[in-house]
Amino acid sequence: MYTLSGIPEGIEYTRELCSSVTGIQTAFTLLETFALGREVLPWNYLCEISGVRGLGWPTVAIYYPDLFALLSSNFWLPTLLWLSTSLAIPAVFAYFFNLTIRSVRQHGAVVSVARYSVDPLTFNIVKALATWMVYGKGVGAGFLPMWVPLTVNHALLGGYNGVLIGCYVGVIASLYEAVQRK
């Protein structure tokens, strides 16, 4: 019954996904996303569900996200700054400076084939540089209010150093995968 449920295939698929450079990068990006979301999207108290004393169940407080925050600059400025330094700028550079492109001969013609459409090594290097420059050195402070990079830096787990550690892990995973392929 266990094998017919599809659980073993789901576990193997999840293991294969998490054991790739893309999976590692996705995990770190999701951590950053949830951490930033908790900072810029406040949660309001809704009610309490009382527990059962005889069974030892605790009382649970229920919260909901304040979606009106989506209409304010307190949400959008930090979110757009994080999106640009952690996703957009690194992705653009990694698309154009793609080190995974190889020339392959197909049907008598030479064709360029990329292992990844966005090179994970370049992505993590550019992301580390952008993070260090914006949150560590204050580059671009004249364009944004000072509270915006401070909000993002405060929200991220470990500050900008936590993002740098994630980038270092991504670089190591990219290099490890490249060495295995050679």
C-alpha positions in Angstrom: 0.0 0.0 0.0 2.9 2.3 0.8 4.5 1.8 -2.6 1.2 2.2 -4.4 0.6 5.6 -2.6 3.3 7.3 -4.6 5.2 8.4 -1.5 8.5 6.7 -2.5 8.5 8.4 -5.9 7.6 11.8 -4.2 10.5 11.3 -1.8 12.9 10.5 -4.6 11.8 13.4 -6.7 12.2 15.8 -3.7 15.6 14.3 -3.0 16.7 14.7 -6.6 15.4 18.3 -6.7 17.1 19.3 -3.4 20.4 17.7 -4.5 20.8 20.1 -7.5 22.2 23.6 -7.7 18.8 24.9 -8.6 17.3 23.2 -5.5 19.9 24.7 -3.2 19.5 28.2 -4.7 15.7 27.9 -4.4 15.9 26.9 -0.7 18.0 29.9 0.2 15.8 32.2 -1.9 12.7 30.9 -0.1 14.3 31.5 3.3 15.0 35.1 2.3 11.5 35.6 0.9 9.8 34.3 4.0 12.1 36.3 6.3 11.4 39.5 4.3 7.7 38.8 4.1 7.5 38.5 7.9 9.1 41.9 8.2 7.3 44.0 5.6 3.8 42.3 5.8 2.6 42.6 9.4 0.3 40.0 10.9 -2.7 41.1 13.0 -4.3 39.3 15.9 -7.6 37.7 14.9 -8.8 35.5 17.8 -7.8 32.7 20.1 -8.7 29.1 20.1 -8.8 27.8 23.6 -7.2 24.5 24.3 -8.5 21.5 26.2 -7.0 21.5 29.8 -7.7 17.9 30.4 -5.7 16.8 27.4 -2.9 19.4 27.8 -3.7 21.2 24.6 -2.5 24.8 24.7 -4.5 27.9 23.7 -3.6 29.0 20.2 -3.6 32.6 18.9 -4.7 33.1 15.3 -3.2 35.8 13.2 -3.8 37.0 9.6 -1.6 39.1 7.2 -2.5 42.8 6.9 -3.0 42.9 3.2 -3.5 46.7 3.3 0.2 46.9 3.7 0.5 45.9 0.0 -0.8 49.4 -0.7 2.1 51.2 1.1 5.7 52.0 0.3 6.7 50.3 3.5 6.0 47.0 1.7 7.0 47.8 -1.9 10.3 49.7 -1.4 12.0 47.0 0.6 10.5 44.2 -1.5 11.6 45.8 -4.8 15.1 46.5 -3.4 15.4 42.9 -2.3 14.0 41.6 -5.7 16.5 43.7 -7.6 19.6 42.7 -5.6 18.7 39.1 -5.0 16.9 38.1 -8.2 16.7 40.6 -11.1 20.2 42.0 -11.4 21.9 38.6 -10.7 19.6 36.9 -13.2 20.3 39.4 -16.0 24.0 39.1 -15.5 23.9 35.3 -15.2 21.9 35.1 -18.4 24.3 37.1 -20.5 27.5 35.8 -18.8 26.5 32.2 -19.0 29.5 30.0 -18.4 27.5 26.8 -19.0 27.1 27.4 -22.8 28.9 24.9 -24.9 29.2 24.6 -28.7 27.7 21.4 -30.0 27.8 20.1 -33.6 24.3 19.1 -34.7 23.5 18.0 -38.3 26.7 19.7 -39.6 26.0 23.0 -37.9 27.5 24.4 -34.7 24.9 25.2 -32.1 25.3 26.8 -28.7 23.7 24.8 -25.9 23.4 26.0 -22.3 23.1 23.6 -19.4 21.3 26.4 -17.5 19.6 29.4 -19.0 20.8 31.4 -16.0 24.3 30.3 -14.9 24.2 29.5 -11.2 27.9 30.4 -10.6 27.5 33.9 -12.1 24.2 34.4 -10.4 25.6 33.7 -7.0 28.7 35.8 -7.5 26.7 38.8 -8.8 24.2 38.4 -6.0 27.0 38.4 -3.4 28.5 41.5 -4.9 25.1 43.3 -5.1 24.2 42.3 -1.6 27.6 43.4 -0.2 27.6 46.7 -2.1 24.0 47.7 -1.2 23.5 46.4 2.3 27.1 46.4 3.5 28.6 49.5 1.9 25.5 51.5 1.3 25.9 51.9 -2.5 22.8 53.6 -3.8 21.9 55.4 -0.6 21.2 58.6 -2.5 18.4 56.9 -4.5 16.5 55.4 -1.6 15.6 56.5 1.9 18.0 55.0 4.4 15.3 53.0 6.1 14.8 50.8 3.0 18.1 48.9 3.0 18.1 48.8 6.8 14.7 47.2 6.7 15.8 44.5 4.3 19.1 43.9 6.2 17.2 43.6 9.4 14.7 41.2 7.9 17.1 38.8 6.4 18.3 35.9 8.5 21.8 36.9 9.7 21.5 40.2 7.9 23.4 40.6 4.6 26.0 38.2 5.9 23.4 35.4 5.9 22.7 36.2 2.2 26.5 36.1 1.5 26.7 32.7 3.2 23.9 31.4 0.9 25.8 32.8 -2.1 29.0 31.0 -1.0 27.1 27.7 -0.7 25.6 28.3 -4.2 29.1 29.0 -5.6 30.5 25.8 -4.0 27.6 23.7 -5.3 28.0 25.2 -8.8 31.7 24.4 -8.8 31.1 20.9 -7.4 28.6 20.2 -10.1 30.9 21.5 -12.8 33.8 19.3 -11.6 31.5 16.3 -11.5 30.5 16.9 -15.1 34.1 17.1 -16.3 
